[in-house]
Amino acid sequence: MAKNGQKVIIEIYVSPRAVSTRGVDLLGVNTLAPGARFNLLLPAGQCMNDARVVFNDGQATERRQVNTRNLTKFALP
């Protein structure tokens, strides 16, 4: 799902576009070091998603209405 650049990622959220809440942090208590990858398998039929990544410095980045139907890689930021 995400390949991290130069910051530590502390939270990752992916939710269906039709849902107004972010859901649970997919990393849980873990973090994602710079340059590391996080793999995610989405439920079948879940094609339009919102994604949010929170960094250890408190900054966040989001991408909304991402068509993930045929994606094999997705990078934030």
N, C-alpha and C positions, 0 to 999 in steps of 0.2 A: 504494500500500500504506500508507505512513505519511505523515502530515503532522506535521511537527515543531512543537512549541510554542515554548519559550523557551530551550532548551538545544541545543548542538551534538551531533548524533548521530555517533558514530564507528564503530559496528558495527550491522549488521542481520542477523538470522538468521531464516529461515523453513524449517521442516522438516515433513515429513509426520508426523502423530501417531504412526504405527506405528514410527517410527525413534527410537532412543534417543539419538542424537547430534545436535548442532545443525547440523552441516555447515559450509559455508564462510561467511565474512562477505561478504554481498552488496555491501557498499560497497567492499570491497577497500582501496585506499590513499586513497580519497575520504572526505569527510565531508559531512554534511548540515546546512546552516546553519539557524538558527531560522526557522521559517515556510516552509522549503522542502519539497518533496514528492519522494517516491521511488516510481516506478511499477514494478510487478512483475507478470509474467505467469507464473502457475502452470501446471504441466503438466495436461493434460486428465485428469479423474478424480481429481485430488488435492484432496479436499474437506475433510478434517480436518487442520488444521495447528497447529503451535505457533510462536509468534513471540517473538523477544527483541530488544530494542533496548538498546544500551549508549551512555551519554552521556559527554562528555569529562571530567566530574567523577568518573567511575568508577561512578556509580549505573547501575542497569539496571532495566528493566521487562519483564515477560513476560505473555503471554496464551496459555493452553493450550487445546487442543481447540476451536479456532475453526473453525466451519463456513464455509468460504470459497466454497462452491459458487455462491452467487448474489451474493456481495459485489462491489461496485464501488468501495467506499472502506473503508479500515480505518485507524483512527488509534491511535497509541500515543504517549504516554499519553493 
